[in-house]
Amino acid sequence: MVTCTENSIEEEEHAFVQLQEELKNVGSSIDTLNTNLEQLNQRKANCLNKMQHLQERISREGTTDVVQRLSSLSQSLKALEMQESEHKSNCNAKYSKLQAEVNELENIICGNDDANLSHGINHSLYNSLERLNSAKRELAVKLREIVLLKRQLDDVPSQEELIQYEHRFSELYVHIQEKLRQTRELYATFNAMLEIKDLMLKETSLLNSISSQFQDAITSTAGRTKLVDSMEGISKGTQQKLEKVRLTLEAERNVRDAVKQRYAAAIVEQRSCYSLLKAFQEECTKNERLRSLSSEILP
């Protein structure tokens, strides 16, 4: 039992030594903060000296540039004073908190017996473990949020991927347009062949009709007159069909000329788009190079 008590006392003394070391570290940090405060006071004094010097120059010269510099220095002085007050408040809060913890531990070590001391140490260790577990849980939540954000960033395509997608879509569009043109040409050829077939069938039936009626019609005057009239009607119908075909051909030529003009305009626009795309790719390359340089300079 005495050995256990001595061990607990040695552990408590070791913990007290660690607390003293932490107190020394806190004191060193407080000294560092005091040094920073002294530097801020020195900067404040320098600013005040500059302001006094500027006021003297204003009284001598009265220029607007000096007034502007004075206003900027006064703003910087206010900012420094605010930083100084924040540093002081932070230092005082940290110092008071650490001093309270040290006083509490000293009271626990010096004023209580072994049972109360062990109970207090266990309670403080339990509180520390609880704080550590809560910090771990918060860290796990933050890590999950970071992983989720990384996945979302990975899902967003980069500029190079977008450029590749654009190239592939443009190639697919060109391929589809070529297939559409070939299909239209085939449909036009098929329709033209059907028209030629119909015309040839009509012409064949007409020639067969003329051949069958020619011998009977040539023997009489009325038959010859009727044959001539029918031939004139056939000639007029043929002329009308030819005129209709000529008008259709003229319309197709106008459409062809309009398509040629649109094609020339599209070629000019495509060339300008290619030049703009090339310039855009060059700018993207420059941007990536500048980003890599900035990431190397400012990690």
C-alpha positions, 0 to 999 in steps of 0.5 A: 500500500505504501509502495502504491502511494509512493508511486502515485506521489511520484506520478503526481510529482512528475505531472506537477513537473510537466505542468511547471514546464507547460507553465514555463512554455506559457511564460515564454509564449507570453514573453513572445507576445510581450515582444510583439506588443513592444514591436507594435508600440515601436511601430505606433511610436514611429507612426506618431513621429511620422504623423508629427513630421507630416503635420510640420510639413503640412504647416510649412507646405500645405499640399494635398499629397501630405494630407492623403499620406497623413490620412493613410497613416492615421488609418494604419495607426488605428489598425495597429491600435486595434491589433494591439488591443486584440493581442493584449486581450488574447494574451490576458485571456490565455494567461488567466486561463492557464494561471487558473488551471495551474492554481487548480492543479496546485490546490489539488496536489497540495491541499488534498489527500491521496484519494482526492488527488487520484480522484481529481487526476482521474477526473482531469484525465477523463475530461481531457479524453472527452475533449480529445474524443470530441476533437477527433469527431470534429476532425472526422466530420471535417475530413468527410466534408473535405473528401466530399468536396474533393469528389465533387471537384473530381466530377467537374471536368477541367479545361483540357477535358472540356476542349477534348469534348468540344473536339469530339462533338465537332467531329461527331457533328461533321460526321453526321452532316456528311451522312445527312448529305449522302442520304439526301443525295441518295434520296434525290437520285432515287426520286430522279430515277422514279421520274425518269421511269414514269416519263419513259413509261408514258413515252412508251405507251404514247408510242405504242398508241401512235403505232397502233392507230397510225395505219388506220388513221393514215388511210382517211383524211379525217383520221389524218386530221385527228392524228395531227391534232393529237400530235399537236396536243402531245407537243403542247403538253410536252412543251408545258412539261419542259417549261415546268422542268425548266422552272424547277431547274431554275429554282434548284439553281437558285437554291444551289447558289444560295447554299454556295454563298452560305457555305462560303460564309460558313468556311470563313466563320470556321476559319475564324473559329479555328483561329479563336480556338487556337488563341484560347488554347494558347491562353489556357496553356499560359494560364496553367503555366502561371498557376503552376508557377504560383503554386510553386512560389506560394505553396 
